[in-house]
């Protein structure tokens, strides 16, 4: 019986090399930094909205957080 192994995942170089060949080095570097900046901005926004109460979250259009679980919920069964 032959064991079929899944293909090895591609390295970062194997993903980026075709992009560099098609678009050039500097446009790919600029796009990578722009994507990183966007991800950092979104993470900062998520951290700043984490402290809002459920009422304020609902008012700005965000889903209200689930109520925290009770630590002693197993006593209420």
C-alpha positions as a printed NumPy array, in Angstrom:
array([[  0.   ,   0.   ,   0.   ],
       [  1.304,   3.435,  -0.893],
       [  1.161,   6.201,   1.64 ],
       [  0.102,   9.43 ,   0.015],
       [  1.45 ,  12.407,   1.881],
       [ -0.02 ,  15.857,   1.473],
       [  2.196,  18.232,  -0.472],
       [  4.602,  20.287,   1.582],
       [  3.421,  23.862,   2.161],
       [  5.057,  26.499,   0.011],
       [  7.643,  28.742,   1.575],
       [  7.258,  32.508,   1.622],
       [  9.833,  32.827,  -1.156],
       [  7.793,  30.529,  -3.407],
       [  4.721,  32.728,  -2.86 ],
       [  6.452,  36.066,  -3.305],
       [  8.755,  35.235,  -6.223],
       [  5.968,  35.161,  -8.889],
       [  4.642,  38.492,  -7.591],
       [  8.086,  40.065,  -7.89 ],
       [  8.555,  38.642, -11.392],
       [  5.178,  40.027, -12.541],
       [  5.13 ,  43.413, -10.776],
       [  8.693,  44.223,  -9.742],
       [ 10.451,  44.341,  -6.392],
       [  9.527,  47.839,  -5.171],
       [  5.778,  47.662,  -5.912],
       [  5.606,  44.352,  -4.   ],
       [  7.52 ,  45.838,  -1.051],
       [  5.259,  48.924,  -1.03 ],
       [  2.145,  46.738,  -1.102],
       [  3.455,  44.585,   1.76 ],
       [  4.091,  47.639,   3.941],
       [  0.685,  49.097,   3.06 ],
       [ -1.009,  45.82 ,   4.03 ],
       [  0.927,  45.731,   7.307],
       [ -0.091,  49.319,   8.08 ],
       [ -3.742,  48.479,   7.397],
       [ -3.628,  45.42 ,   9.66 ],
       [ -2.038,  47.433,  12.473],
       [ -4.665,  50.175,  12.096],
       [ -7.498,  47.617,  12.267],
       [ -5.966,  45.972,  15.348],
       [ -5.614,  49.351,  17.058],
       [ -9.253,  50.163,  16.293],
       [-10.39 ,  46.795,  17.663],
       [ -8.449,  47.409,  20.886],
       [ -9.958,  50.87 ,  21.26 ],
       [-13.511,  49.511,  20.878],
       [-13.015,  46.616,  23.291],
       [-13.865,  48.656,  26.384],
       [-17.258,  49.914,  25.127],
       [-20.415,  48.857,  26.906],
       [-22.927,  46.701,  24.984],
       [-25.267,  49.71 ,  24.675],
       [-22.613,  51.872,  23.029],
       [-21.515,  48.998,  20.808],
       [-25.096,  48.595,  19.606],
       [-25.423,  52.364,  19.006],
       [-22.385,  52.457,  16.714],
       [-23.523,  49.355,  14.817],
       [-21.32 ,  46.709,  16.419],
       [-22.714,  43.44 ,  17.764],
       [-23.027,  43.491,  21.541],
       [-20.672,  41.142,  23.274],
       [-22.035,  37.97 ,  24.786],
       [-22.6  ,  38.244,  28.523],
       [-19.721,  36.818,  30.53 ],
       [-20.159,  33.285,  31.754],
       [-20.87 ,  32.788,  35.412],
       [-18.085,  31.084,  37.241],
       [-20.53 ,  29.056,  39.312],
       [-23.005,  28.095,  36.602],
       [-22.556,  24.408,  37.428],
       [-24.25 ,  25.082,  40.818],
       [-27.406,  26.305,  39.084],
       [-28.194,  23.078,  37.254]])
